[in-house]
């Protein structure tokens, strides 16, 4: 079995609707406590709210995903077998960015998360 594929499917199947990624590089030595503190102090959010928080290393070769579930913390550490994540850090402006599930999938696949040719999500307003 493809272990990475199984892991990826498990994570994505249980991924909440709210996903945030840090615009600033993260020291990958940070554990649950420091990442949760970053969510609180830098993002101004509650790390136990069920959202998924993503942090990318300075060299864009590693990523950590943090989430609080019903009874505890989940921390995933991701490193692609080849290449890195297509992500550009921003030191100015907003500290975090809300992203869509498909953008996280693109990042985890090593694809640029800002797909200019990707169709925009459609919100149905009427049934035809």
Buried (B, 14 or more C-beta within 10 A) or exposed (E): EEEEEEEBEEBEEEBEEBBBBBBBBBEBEBEBEEBBEBBEEEBEBEBEEEBBBBBBBEEBBBBBBBBBEEEEBEEBEBEBEEEBBBBEEEEEEEBBBEBEBEBBBBBBEEEEBEEEEEEEEEEEEEEE
